Amino acid sequence: MSDAAQPSAAEVRAAAEAVKAALDRHLDAVERRSGEDDPAVYAAFNELAATAEAYDELLYDTYDEVTPFEIPGDDTLPAYAGPEEPNALSVLIRRDYAVVEPQRLLAQAQRVADLDPDLDTPPGTAGAAVGNVGGSVHAALGVIFGEYEPDEIASRHKEFGLEEGDSTLWVTAAEDAAEPGEWLSAPFDQADPQRVICRFDVSAVFDEERDLDDDGDDDGDDVDDGDDVLDVDADDDADAAPERGSGGAPASSPGR
């Protein structure tokens, strides 16, 4: 950042005052909340997060210092605003895959096609004829996902040359069930985060966070300072000496 764009000390002080005011408003909202999902608390929380992030950035730009606060990301769901007594629900699932072994995918698709000559292939694909389905990744994907249920593909993805990415499942509430065919033209356009009853996410990033926590918990566990010495007579049973490292503490939860 150039000197001309450098924030002034007064701007940093004003940002700090904004954080203090946001803290007061957040505490006031919490003390006055009307229920577990009070929108006022949610709004105050977002305001506090925004002001804290702004202060953190100004502090770093001006003094090359940071705060000890972790600012939550934008992937958190808003407060629930759906019906208290839902009469219908929708289950929305997204699973990402990478095609890491195209030849394995093509071979599996061709095997399926050979066993079912009447198999339909995706329209508009080059070489979409059943006899040549193993020559097009596009056609092969259509065959595999047309032949197997999504859950079976998830459990056998390596057999099809796929690698799992992130996945998520949302359960959303509705006042009434949709009419047949009502949303088929745009099935995901009506996904409203404020109607999510619960969601389940799977991502490698969670495993990385858990590994970092575990590494922090294990620091120093295996250090032997040489002070503790266990003397075992030669005639004693070897089982008398306890083994180190045979037990383990439960893995810590990801996050702070």
N, C-alpha and C positions, 0 to 999 in steps of 0.2 A: 504493500500500500504506500502511495506517495505521501510526502509530508502535507501536501495540499488537501488530501482527503482524510488525514488523520483526525479521529474524533477528539474533541476538546475535553479537558478535565471536567468542565461543567456538564457536558453531555453524559459522561460516565456517572457523575453524581446524580443527574436527573434520572438516569436509568435505574440506579440503586434505589432512589426514592420511589420509583414506580413499582419495583419489586416489593418494597415494604408495604405500600398501599395495597398491592394485590394480595399479599399475605393476610392483611387485615380483612379484606373482602372475602377471601377464601375461608378464613376461620369463622367469620360472621355467617356465611352461607352454611357451613357445616353445623354451627350451633342452632341454626333456625331451620334445618332441613325437615321436609315433610315426610320423607320416606327414604328407602334405600337408593332409589334411582331419581332423586330430586334433580331436575334440570338446572336449578340455580347452582347447585354444588358442581355439577359438570361444567357449567359455563365459567364459574370462578376458577376451577381447576385449569381449564384451558387458558384463561387469562394469565394466571400465575405462571404457567409453563412458558407462554409467549414472552412475558416480561423478563423472566429469568434468562431465557435464551438470548434476548436482546442485550441484557446486561452483560452476560458472559462474553458475547462477541465484542462489545465495546471495550470491556475490560482487557481482553486479549489484544485487541488492535492498538490500544493506547499504552498499556503497561506490560504487555506480554505475560499476563497472569491469567489464571483460570479459576473458576469456582469448583467446589467439590460436589456440585449437584449434577445429577444425570437427567437430562431433559428427555422426556418420553417422545417417541416417534409419532408420526401421524397415522400409524396403522391401527390405533386403538379405535374400538367401535364407539359410536355415540350412545347416549343413554337410550334405553328401550322406550319406544313410543308407540308400540303396537297395542292390540287389544288385550285387556286383562284376561279375558276368557276366549282364546282363539277357537274358532270353529273349523279352521283348516290350517294346514301348514305346507310349506315347500322345503325340500331338501336340495340344496345346491352344492354340487361337488366339482372341484377343479383338481386335476392331477396333471402335472407336467412330466414329460419324458424327453430324453435326448436319444436320437438314433445313433448309437455308438458302434454298432456292428451291422451295417446295412446288408452284408451278404447273409448273415444269419436270419435277418428279418425276411429277405427275399426267399430264402430256402424254405422257411416255415410257411410263408404264404403260398408258395408253389405247391408244397405238400398238401395243404388244405384244398387248394384248387384242384389238384389231381384226384383227390378223394371225392370231390363234389363237382362234377362237370357242369351242373346247372347253377353254379355259384354266380351271383351278381357282383360286378366290380364297379367302382366309382365311375360315374360318367365323366367324359372329358379328359381321360388319362391316356397318355401315349402307351400303346401296347396293352390296352386294357382287356384284351381277349384273355379268357381263362387260361389258355395254353401258354400265355406269355406273361402271366401276372408276376412271375418271379423276376421280371426285367425292369420293373418300375416300383420305386419306393412308395410313390403315391398310391398306386394300385395295391401294393402289398399291405400298406397300413389299412386301407379300406377293407381288405379281406380279413385281416387279423381282428380288427375291431368289430367287424360284422359277424365273425364266427364265434368269438369268445365274449363272455360277460366282462365288464370293466373290472370287477373284483378279481376275476381269474387272471386277467392280464396284469393287474397290480402284483399278484402273488407269484407270477411266472415271468415277469418282465425280462429277466436276463435270457430266458429261452428265446425271446423274440428279438434279441439284439438291442434292447432298450435299457436306458439308465434312468432311475427315478430322480425327479426334481422335487420341488415343493408341492405340497397338496393342502387343500383346505376343504372343510365341510361346514356349511352354514345351514342351520334350521331356522326358518323364518315363519312368522305367524301371519295369519290372514283372517279377516272378518268372515269371509265366506269362500267356499271352494270356487275355483275358476270354472267357467263353462268349457265343455270339451272343445279343443282346438283354439281356445281364446288366445293363448300366448305362444303358440308354436312358431309363429313367424319371427318372434323376437324373445326367445325363452329367458334371456338373462337381463333384459332391460329393466325389469321391475324388481331387481334385487335391491331392497331398501335396508341399509345397515341399521336403521332405527327399529326395524322389525325382527332383528336377529334375536332369537331366544337363547341359542348357544352356538358356539363354533369350535372346531377342532382343527388345529394347524400342525403340519408336519414339515420340518425343514432341517437341513443339515446345520444351519446356523445355531439351532438349539443344542445340537450335539457338541458343537464347538464351544459354546458358552459353558455347557456342563463339564467338558474336559478342562477348560480353564479353571473352573471352580475346584475340580478334583485335584488338579495340579497344585493349586494354592493350598488345599487342605493337606496334601501329602508332603509339602516342603518340610524337610527336617525330620521326617518320621524315621528315615533309615540311617540317620547319622549315628555313628558309633564312636563315642569319645574315648573308648578304651578303658574307662573307669570301672565298668561293671564286668566282672569276670566270674564265670560259673565254673567251679571246680567239680569235676565228676570223677570219682574213683574208677579205675580200670575195671573193677569187678562189678560196678553198678550196671543195671540194665540200661541200654542205650536210650530206652524210652523215657528215662528220667530227665533227660535234657529237653526242654520245650523248644519247639521250632519257632523261629521268628518269621513273621510275615504270613503266618497261616491264616490269620483272621483279617477282616477288613471292615472299616467303618462304612456305614451306608453312604451312598453317593449324595452329595449335596444338590439342592435344587438349583436350576439355572436362574440367573438374575441375581440382584442384590438382596 
